[in-house]
Amino acid sequence: MNIKFQENFNELEVLLSGEIDHHCARGISESIDFKIRRLCPSLLILDFGGVSFMDSSGLAVVMGRRKLMNSIDGSVELRHVCGAAKKVFEMAEISRYVTIKEDKI
């Protein structure tokens, strides 16, 4: 799993690539939390465009960051969700809790 951060004004974009499973979920969460606490962005963007596999651990990553962002009056947006990540998020009905920005065709 690789994580890249981009800071844009009051937004923090996290570009995720590789696999998200129980082996790496905690490290991903801790890295993102560190940046959130340091920057206090109003919007956290999680970009799943490079994610090749994801199990329910990815759901925990998103919901944990949602909780942290809510505590600082921020919000979470998911982008480029497809494949396994899309299936997991659809089953969990995550769009009830975070914004999913659909790719334009």
Secondary structure, DSSP 8 states (H G I E B T S, - for coil): -EEEEEEETTEEEEEEEEEESTTTHHHHHHHHHHHHHHH--SEEEEEEEEEEEE-HHHHHHHHHHHHHHHHTT-EEEEES--HHHHHHHHHHTGGGTSEEE----
